Amino acid sequence: MRELSVVGVRVELPSNQPIVLLREVEGDRYLPIWIGAVEATAIAYEQQGVKPARPVDA
């Protein structure tokens, strides 16, 4: 098994499908994983340190 790190979230063209791009820690291979828009947003927010507001229970 190989250790991977998250490079970032990208959009594949021309389909505009979001992907998360992983890279081998000790190597030069990449692994794209196609994800949904909501997941892409959550990953991008986490990488940027953005903490979205959570709903408050009434």
N, C-alpha and C positions, 0 to 999 in steps of 0.2 A: 504494500500500500504506500502511496506517495502523499506527502503533505502538500496542500495547495493553499494559496492565499487569494483573497478577493482583489482583483485589479479594479473593478468598478462595474457600473451598469452602463450598457450601451444600447443603441437602437440599431437593429439590422435593417438595412435598406435593400430593396424597395418596399418590403412588407411592413416596415415600421413596427416590427415585433421587438420588445425589449429582451435583452439577454443579460445575464450576469457572467462576467468573464473571470475565470480562475486561471492562475498560473502556478506551475510547479515551483516550490520553494527552492529546491536544488536542481534546477533544470531550466530549459527554455521552451517547454511545451505549454500550450494554452488549452483550456477547455471551456467552450461556450455552453451555457445552459439557458434554454429559452424559458422565460418566466412570464407571468402576467403583469399587467400594468400596476396593480396595487402592490404586488411584491417588489417590483422594481422601485416604486416610490419609497417603500419602507426601507429598503436597502440603501438607497441614495441618501435618505434622511439620516440614517444611522451613521453613514460614512462622513456626513457633513456636520454631525453633532447636533442636528435639529431634533428637538423633543416636542412632538405634536401634542396639543392639548387633548386630554382624554375626556369623554363624556362624564358628567357628574350624575350619580344616581339620585333620583328624586325621592 
